[in-house]
Amino acid sequence: MMLKSFFAGLMMTVFCAGTALAGDTIKMGVYLPLTGQNAFGGELELEGIKLAHKLYPEILGKKVELIIVDNKSDKVEAANAVKRLTEKDKVNAIIGTYGSSLAIAGGEVAEKAKTPVIGTSCTNPLVTMGKKYYFRACFIDPYQGAAAATYAAKNLNAKTAAILMDVSNDYAVGLSGFFEKSFKKLGGKVVSKAQYSSGDQDFTAQLTEIISKKPDVVFIPAYFAEGGIIMRQARDLGATFRMMGADAMDNPETVAIAGKAADGFLHTTFPYDAAATDSSPEAKAFTEAWKKAYPKKEVNVNAALGYTSYMMYVDAFKRAGSDEPTAVAKALEATKNLPTPLGSLTLNASHDAEMPVGVIEIQNGKRVFVGTVQPEM
């Protein structure tokens, strides 16, 4: 089965609607971290975008040109990347980026340029707050943080929790706050809040302090590199508490770094499971297309997010009947019940995607989708 149902019908409509515009080009900018701390996540999302572009190289009868810029996992570089895409390359639309801090920086530039952007996995509320031109293919941190807290309290029966967060990262700080608020509301107690900064390698002092408080669960909204090291060091110190993280840990490298220490680790993520037998037609189509394009690479949720972001534009351009940026932004605002590999996607008034929150557990070194959770806000 090769991308039937929605996508097949969608492309037929797109080609028919745009035959008069054949030969023109739509410039779609992409700014992602392809080097630096967040490079692995950025590369995965880019592969998903490239896959969608390969399958759907034309929109409204126009050839789509991808213009890719590395934001180098740096806030200043992220702003510069969007500035280049809007001012020099004069793109019609932009996809990006992995990393909320980077999206917040790039978003200010895109807003002034009145160019629509679809964020791939930037979950901090500030990314879209007050913005007319920034949208996203993912849920936001208050929802995800509350989901993690709900799972800890309801499914793990946790009464006490500790938090270990990267104070230099907007994503981690935001998620930590939302987890704490929801966990307390559910009757739990936060017994310790420890901090570190991006790039740190030794977490012994923080973990020793946390272990002394004997929490039932420790929430670590880290990126996979630090998260994997934290898990390994915690087990080396004899920690027995359950550890939880968020979507930035949904990465094949997490287990590679943590090793056996990753077993039992839980994290929230986007609702895509390549192994599910009851997947939607869109999820199955994406999985099959991925395996054909990248036979030696594991299917992953970051690629699904990149793919979905591109498909959101295919839908929005079609409904707008135009490649004019403000018209495309207006069409994006009206996105409702769009079938995607992540499920049915609707953008709310804040330009944030509404979808379920998935939960992954690492079992014997394997990523196992254990279900979804409805957060108690």
C-alpha positions as CSV (number, residue, x, y, z in Angstrom):
1,M,0.0,0.0,0.0
2,M,1.6,3.3,-1.0
3,L,0.1,6.4,0.5
4,K,-3.5,5.8,-0.4
5,S,-6.5,7.4,1.2
6,F,-6.1,11.1,2.2
7,F,-2.7,11.7,0.6
8,A,-3.4,10.2,-2.7
9,G,-6.7,12.1,-3.0
10,L,-4.9,15.3,-1.8
11,M,-2.3,15.2,-4.4
12,M,-4.8,14.6,-7.2
13,T,-6.6,17.7,-6.0
14,V,-3.4,19.7,-5.8
15,F,-2.2,18.9,-9.3
16,C,-5.6,19.6,-10.8
17,A,-5.9,22.9,-9.0
18,G,-2.5,24.2,-10.0
19,T,-2.0,23.2,-13.6
20,A,-2.0,26.8,-14.7
21,L,0.9,27.5,-12.4
22,A,3.2,24.7,-13.7
23,G,6.8,25.6,-14.1
24,D,6.9,28.0,-11.1
25,T,8.7,27.2,-7.8
26,I,7.6,27.3,-4.2
27,K,10.5,27.9,-1.9
28,M,10.2,26.1,1.4
29,G,12.8,27.0,4.0
30,V,13.9,24.5,6.6
31,Y,15.9,25.5,9.7
32,L,17.0,22.7,12.0
33,P,20.0,21.9,14.2
34,L,22.2,19.9,12.0
35,T,25.3,20.5,14.1
36,G,25.8,21.1,17.9
37,Q,23.9,19.7,20.9
38,N,20.6,19.0,19.1
39,A,22.0,17.8,15.8
40,F,20.8,14.2,16.0
41,G,17.1,15.3,16.5
42,G,17.4,17.8,13.7
43,E,18.8,15.3,11.3
44,L,16.0,12.8,12.0
45,E,13.4,15.5,11.4
46,L,15.1,16.6,8.2
47,E,15.0,13.0,6.9
48,G,11.2,13.0,7.5
49,I,10.8,16.3,5.6
50,K,12.9,15.0,2.7
51,L,10.8,11.9,2.5
52,A,7.6,13.9,2.3
53,H,9.3,16.2,-0.3
54,K,10.4,13.2,-2.3
55,L,6.8,11.8,-2.4
56,Y,5.2,15.2,-3.0
57,P,7.6,17.3,-4.9
58,E,4.9,19.6,-6.3
59,I,2.2,21.7,-4.7
60,L,-0.3,23.7,-6.8
61,G,1.5,22.5,-9.8
62,K,4.7,24.2,-8.7
63,K,7.9,22.4,-8.0
64,V,8.9,22.7,-4.3
65,E,12.4,23.7,-3.6
66,L,13.8,22.9,-0.1
67,I,16.2,25.5,1.2
68,I,17.9,24.0,4.2
69,V,19.9,26.0,6.8
70,D,21.7,24.7,9.9
71,N,20.8,26.7,13.0
72,K,23.8,25.0,14.8
73,S,21.7,24.4,18.0
74,D,22.3,28.1,18.8
75,K,19.7,30.8,19.5
76,V,21.5,33.5,17.6
77,E,22.2,31.2,14.7
78,A,18.5,30.2,14.7
79,A,17.5,33.9,14.3
80,N,20.1,34.4,11.6
81,A,18.8,31.3,9.7
82,V,15.3,32.6,9.6
83,K,16.6,36.1,8.6
84,R,18.5,34.5,5.7
85,L,15.5,32.4,4.6
86,T,13.1,35.4,4.6
87,E,15.3,38.2,3.4
88,K,17.8,36.5,1.0
89,D,16.0,33.4,-0.1
90,K,12.5,34.9,0.1
91,V,10.9,31.6,1.0
92,N,7.1,31.2,0.9
93,A,7.0,29.1,4.1
94,I,9.4,27.6,6.7
95,I,9.6,24.3,8.7
96,G,11.5,24.3,12.0
97,T,12.7,23.7,14.5
98,Y,13.7,21.0,16.9
99,G,14.3,22.8,20.2
100,S,12.0,25.3,21.8
101,S,14.8,27.8,22.5
102,L,15.7,27.9,18.9
103,A,12.1,28.2,17.7
104,I,11.5,31.1,20.1
105,A,14.5,32.9,18.6
106,G,13.6,32.2,15.0
107,G,10.0,33.0,15.6
108,E,10.6,36.7,16.3
109,V,12.2,37.1,12.9
110,A,9.6,35.2,11.1
111,E,6.8,37.2,12.7
112,K,8.4,40.5,11.4
113,A,8.7,39.0,8.0
114,K,5.1,37.7,8.0
115,T,6.3,34.3,6.9
116,P,4.5,31.2,8.2
117,V,6.5,28.6,10.1
118,I,5.5,25.1,11.3
119,G,7.5,24.0,14.3
120,T,8.4,20.3,14.3
121,S,8.9,19.4,17.9
122,C,9.3,22.7,19.8
123,T,6.8,22.3,22.6
124,N,7.3,25.4,24.8
125,P,4.1,27.6,24.9
126,L,6.2,30.7,24.1
127,V,6.9,29.4,20.6
128,T,3.4,30.3,19.4
129,M,2.2,32.6,22.1
130,G,1.0,35.9,20.6
131,K,2.3,34.9,17.2
132,K,0.3,35.2,13.9
133,Y,2.7,33.3,11.7
134,Y,4.1,30.5,13.9
135,F,2.3,27.1,14.1
136,R,3.4,23.6,15.2
137,A,2.9,20.0,14.5
138,C,3.2,19.0,18.1
139,F,1.4,19.4,21.5
140,I,2.7,21.9,24.1
141,D,4.6,21.4,27.3
142,P,1.7,22.2,29.8
143,Y,-0.2,19.3,28.2
144,Q,2.8,17.0,28.1
145,G,4.0,17.9,31.6
146,A,0.6,17.3,33.0
147,A,0.5,14.0,31.1
148,A,3.7,12.9,32.7
149,A,2.5,13.9,36.1
150,T,-0.8,12.1,35.6
151,Y,1.0,8.9,34.5
152,A,3.3,9.1,37.5
153,A,0.5,9.5,39.9
154,K,-2.2,7.3,38.4
155,N,-0.2,4.5,36.7
156,L,2.9,4.4,38.9
157,N,1.1,5.3,42.1
158,A,3.9,7.8,42.9
159,K,3.4,9.9,46.0
160,T,6.7,11.7,45.9
161,A,8.8,13.1,43.0
162,A,12.1,14.8,42.3
163,I,13.0,17.0,39.3
164,L,16.4,17.2,37.6
165,M,16.4,20.0,35.0
166,D,18.6,21.9,32.6
167,V,18.3,25.5,33.8
168,S,19.8,26.8,30.5
169,N,17.0,25.3,28.3
170,D,13.5,26.8,28.0
171,Y,12.1,23.3,27.1
172,A,13.4,21.7,30.3
173,V,12.5,24.6,32.6
174,G,8.9,24.8,31.2
175,L,8.3,21.1,31.4
176,S,9.6,20.9,34.9
177,G,7.2,23.6,36.0
178,F,4.2,22.1,34.4
179,F,5.0,18.6,35.8
180,E,5.4,20.0,39.3
181,K,2.2,22.0,39.2
182,S,0.1,19.0,38.0
183,F,1.8,16.5,40.3
184,K,1.0,18.6,43.3
185,K,-2.6,19.1,42.1
186,L,-2.9,15.3,42.0
187,G,-1.8,15.1,45.6
188,G,1.8,14.3,45.1
189,K,4.8,16.0,46.8
190,V,8.0,17.3,45.1
191,V,10.8,16.5,47.5
192,S,13.8,17.8,45.5
193,K,14.5,20.1,42.6
194,A,18.1,19.9,41.2
195,Q,19.7,21.7,38.3
196,Y,22.4,21.4,35.7
197,S,23.4,23.2,32.5
198,S,23.5,21.9,28.9
199,G,26.7,20.1,28.2
200,D,27.4,18.9,31.8
201,Q,28.7,15.4,32.1
202,D,28.9,14.8,35.8
203,F,25.5,14.6,37.7
204,T,26.8,12.8,40.8
205,A,26.2,15.7,43.3
206,Q,22.6,16.3,42.1
207,L,21.8,12.6,42.0
208,T,23.2,12.0,45.5
209,E,21.0,14.7,46.9
210,I,18.0,13.3,45.1
211,I,18.7,9.8,46.3
212,S,18.8,11.0,49.9
213,K,15.2,12.2,49.5
214,K,14.0,8.8,48.4
215,P,11.5,9.9,45.8
216,D,9.2,7.4,44.0
217,V,9.9,8.9,40.6
218,V,12.4,11.4,39.2
219,F,11.3,13.6,36.3
220,I,14.2,14.4,33.8
221,P,13.0,16.5,30.9
222,A,16.4,16.3,29.3
223,Y,17.7,15.8,25.8
224,F,18.9,12.3,25.1
225,A,22.6,13.0,25.5
226,E,22.5,14.3,29.1
227,G,19.5,12.1,29.8
228,G,21.3,8.9,28.9
229,I,24.3,9.9,31.1
230,I,22.0,10.8,34.0
231,M,20.3,7.3,33.9
232,R,23.6,5.5,33.8
233,Q,25.1,7.5,36.7
234,A,21.9,7.2,38.8
235,R,22.0,3.4,38.5
236,D,25.8,3.4,39.3
237,L,24.9,5.2,42.5
238,G,22.4,2.6,43.4
239,A,19.2,4.6,42.7
240,T,16.1,2.5,42.6
241,F,13.5,5.1,41.8
242,R,11.6,5.2,38.4
243,M,12.8,7.8,36.0
244,M,10.6,9.6,33.5
245,G,11.4,12.0,30.7
246,A,9.6,13.7,27.8
247,D,9.6,13.7,24.0
248,A,13.3,14.8,23.6
249,M,14.3,11.4,25.0
250,D,12.4,9.7,22.2
251,N,15.6,9.0,20.3
252,P,17.4,5.8,19.2
253,E,20.6,7.2,20.9
254,T,19.0,7.3,24.4
255,V,19.4,3.5,24.9
256,A,22.8,3.5,23.2
257,I,24.1,6.0,25.8
258,A,22.3,4.7,28.9
259,G,22.8,1.0,28.2
260,K,21.1,-1.3,30.6
261,A,20.4,1.7,32.9
262,A,17.6,2.7,30.4
263,D,15.5,-0.4,31.2
264,G,12.3,0.8,33.0
265,F,12.7,4.4,31.9
266,L,9.4,6.0,30.8
267,H,8.9,9.1,28.7
268,T,6.0,10.9,27.1
269,T,6.0,11.3,23.3
270,F,3.9,11.9,20.2
271,P,1.4,9.1,19.4
272,Y,3.2,7.3,16.7
273,D,4.2,3.6,17.0
274,A,5.7,1.9,14.0
275,A,5.0,-1.5,15.5
276,A,1.3,-0.9,16.2
277,T,-1.1,-3.3,14.5
278,D,-4.0,-0.9,14.6
279,S,-2.2,2.1,13.0
280,S,-4.1,4.5,10.9
281,P,-3.7,4.4,7.1
282,E,-1.5,7.5,7.2
283,A,0.8,6.0,9.9
284,K,1.1,2.7,8.0
285,A,1.8,4.6,4.7
286,F,4.5,6.7,6.4
287,T,6.1,3.6,8.0
288,E,6.1,1.8,4.7
289,A,7.5,4.8,2.8
290,W,10.2,5.2,5.4
291,K,11.3,1.6,5.3
292,K,11.6,1.8,1.5
293,A,13.6,5.1,1.6
294,Y,15.8,4.3,4.6
295,P,15.9,0.5,4.9
296,K,18.8,0.5,7.3
297,K,17.4,3.2,9.7
298,E,14.9,2.7,12.5
299,V,11.6,4.5,12.0
300,N,11.3,7.3,14.6
301,V,8.8,9.9,15.8
302,N,11.0,12.8,15.0
303,A,11.0,11.9,11.3
304,A,7.2,11.5,11.6
305,L,7.0,15.1,12.9
306,G,9.1,16.4,10.0
307,Y,7.0,14.5,7.5
308,T,3.8,15.8,9.1
309,S,4.9,19.4,9.0
310,Y,5.5,19.2,5.3
311,M,2.1,17.5,4.8
312,M,0.4,20.3,6.8
313,Y,1.7,22.7,4.2
314,V,0.5,20.5,1.3
315,D,-2.9,20.7,2.8
316,A,-2.8,24.5,3.7
317,F,-1.4,25.5,0.2
318,K,-4.2,23.5,-1.4
319,R,-7.0,25.1,0.7
320,A,-5.4,28.5,0.2
321,G,-5.2,28.0,-3.5
322,S,-2.1,30.3,-3.3
323,D,1.5,30.3,-2.3
324,E,1.3,33.8,-0.9
325,P,2.6,33.6,2.7
326,T,-0.2,35.4,4.5
327,A,-2.8,33.3,2.6
328,V,-1.0,30.1,3.6
329,A,-0.9,31.3,7.3
330,K,-4.6,31.9,7.2
331,A,-5.2,28.4,5.8
332,L,-3.0,26.9,8.5
333,E,-5.2,28.6,11.1
334,A,-8.1,26.6,9.8
335,T,-6.4,23.2,9.9
336,K,-8.9,20.7,11.3
337,N,-9.1,16.9,11.6
338,L,-6.1,16.5,9.2
339,P,-5.1,12.8,8.9
340,T,-1.4,12.4,9.7
341,P,0.9,9.6,10.9
342,L,0.5,11.1,14.4
343,G,-3.3,10.9,14.3
344,S,-6.0,13.4,13.4
345,L,-4.5,16.8,13.8
346,T,-6.3,20.1,14.6
347,L,-4.7,23.4,15.2
348,N,-6.3,25.3,18.1
349,A,-6.6,29.1,18.5
350,S,-3.1,29.2,19.8
351,H,-1.7,27.5,16.7
352,D,-0.9,24.4,18.7
353,A,-1.6,20.8,17.6
354,E,-4.2,18.9,19.6
355,M,-3.5,15.2,19.8
356,P,-3.1,12.4,22.4
357,V,0.1,12.0,24.5
358,G,1.9,8.7,24.0
359,V,3.9,6.9,26.7
360,I,7.1,4.8,25.9
361,E,8.8,2.4,28.3
362,I,12.3,1.0,27.6
363,Q,12.1,-2.8,28.1
364,N,15.2,-4.9,27.6
365,G,16.8,-2.2,25.6
366,K,13.8,-1.8,23.3
367,R,11.3,1.1,22.8
368,V,7.8,-0.2,23.7
369,F,4.7,1.9,23.2
370,V,2.6,1.3,26.3
371,G,-0.3,3.5,25.5
372,T,-1.6,7.0,25.7
373,V,-2.5,9.2,28.7
374,Q,-5.1,11.9,29.1
375,P,-3.6,14.6,31.3
376,E,-5.4,16.0,34.3
377,M,-4.7,19.7,34.0
